[in-house]
Amino acid sequence: MNAVISSAASVSEGSSEFLLLLLLQHQVQTFSCCRQKLQKPDGCFLLFTTSRFFSWVTVFPVKMDLWSLKLHLAIWTLLSRPGVFSLEVSVRHSELKPCEGNDRVCVTDSQDCQHPPPSSSLRKTLNMSCYYQETSDQHRSVTCSWSQVSESKASLVFTSDYKIVSCRGIFNPAATLEVTARIKSYLTGRDVWSQPHRMFLFDKVKPSQPALALIASTADSLVASWKSSVRGSCRLRYRPNDAHTWTEVSDLIPAYEGQTLNYTITNLLPFMAYKAAVACTTKSGIWSDWSSDTTIQTLDR
């Protein structure tokens, strides 16, 4: 029987076993083979360790179970790969508070005033996107989102180019703000600050949610009607009541602010209840939320 692989040092350079281990060298920090207590007649255990994950992997004699070794290494690689999480933080104007001693900064967490961000070279660049929204009940908010490789919580810091008289007034379409995120990782417990994301709120307005009505139907069509709150375009989707998958109409429907729009959805089944919803956007590319679903039944033939 071939000798059991006991450590990386015992694997000859250029061999198949050595090449397989090289595939993981950028992830494996330490590994060791237990030659005594854990050794078995058909193999031994390698301990692979990373900052997030560790696992005992059985390594078999090469000529007998090379494919088993490959399978173990592949599974370990997948399990140890960090996941990608999406994080979204929304701040209302009523939640903002000033930082004592800095009249250009507003925060939601007072600790962000006590622990100012580090120098630019130590900050993290995020694929951050933000939008501004004002609801019918006069609530103004800024929402930012980004993706990252570990679960965490975050707070936002808003900085103006000018002196801020009232933090509750900085969310308005005429404002230009720099948004910085302070992110605390659940994995490491450490704080990371982002590079500032600059936004002109007028260019980042999220349209309000439209209200849709289904006003007529035939045996194979229905008519949807709504009032646009923006100048841009809208899209419609529909589905039978008992279906789970939406169908979007192929057309983007041009819209003007205050315009009432009607659109006929065709090629439907007779005597069938359908749901429909609409969403609208401006040239910014930020879409409104879908309207509430509205239901109507097509006529019988």
Beta strands, then each sheet from edge to edge (+ up, - down):
strand 1: 44-49
strand 2: 54-59
strand 3: 85-92
strand 4: 97-99
strand 5: 102-107
strand 6: 129-134
strand 7: 140-148
strand 8: 152-160
strand 9: 176-185
strand 10: 191-193
strand 11: 197-200
strand 12: 212-217
strand 13: 222-227
strand 14: 232-240
strand 15: 247-248
strand 16: 253-255
strand 17: 260-265
strand 18: 273-281
strand 19: 294-297
sheet 1: 1+ 2-
sheet 2: 3+ 7- 6+
sheet 3: 4+ 5- 8+ 9- 10+
sheet 4: 4+ 5- 8+ 9- 11+
sheet 5: 12+ 13- 17+
sheet 6: 15+ 14- 16+
sheet 7: 15+ 14- 18+ 19-
end
